[in-house]
Amino acid sequence: MSSPFRIAVFASGQGSNFQTLVEAIQNGSVDAEIVLLVSDKAKAPVVERAHKAGVDSYVFDPKAYAKREEYELEIAAELERRQIDLVVLAGYMRLLTPVLVDRYAGRMINIHPSLLPSFPGKDAIGQAWNYGVKITGITVHLVDGGMDTGAVIAQKAVEIRDGDNLESLEEKIHAAEKELYPVVVSWFAKGLVHVEGRKVSVLQN
Ligand code: GAR
């Protein structure tokens, strides 16, 4: 493992999780460096956040390629060139192929706004809200070839109470993400995560 611990963040949208990681590194709670932002959306706010944070961006247009594998090979070359230790998906709204999944098996994580395996895929917060569950939450998991199917690393429950609405639930979910994701990234940076099949454990700090 190179030093400092080198992270690439993949994101397609607002980038609030990206920002949280930037701040967690700045305040010393995560001992790592964000070396690269990868985004499939040139106009996404996360690209501007990366610029402000002094993080290099690799922005690509998926429509310019015939196959996902083609742009993923280019991304893989960028990641290898920068000797990335961990790939952190933070609102990256595309399925990945084995080109990236196999190269970064056990070293690629995602945050999803539900308690998986409930409500995978798009609009997980809306799915949970419409279903009427009383407890939902967030999941950080390893990335495999499926849609939000990789081994679970950590979860945090969020209650849906009388008086909540979709907006207040979204706020609670995002607050939970802000708490949990930097902690999980710091476990990886410290080499504390142990994976055996679908069982992921965190060694004592
Ligand atoms: C987050 O809520 C994240 O959990 C979700 O996208 C949002 C991105 O927000 N990811 C997924 O739904 C993945 N299936 P952000 O751009 O502000 O970090």
Residues whose N, C-alpha, C, O or C-beta is under 5 A from the ligand:
A	BS01	GAR	G13 Q14 G15 S16 N17 F18 A90 G91 I111 H112 P113 G121
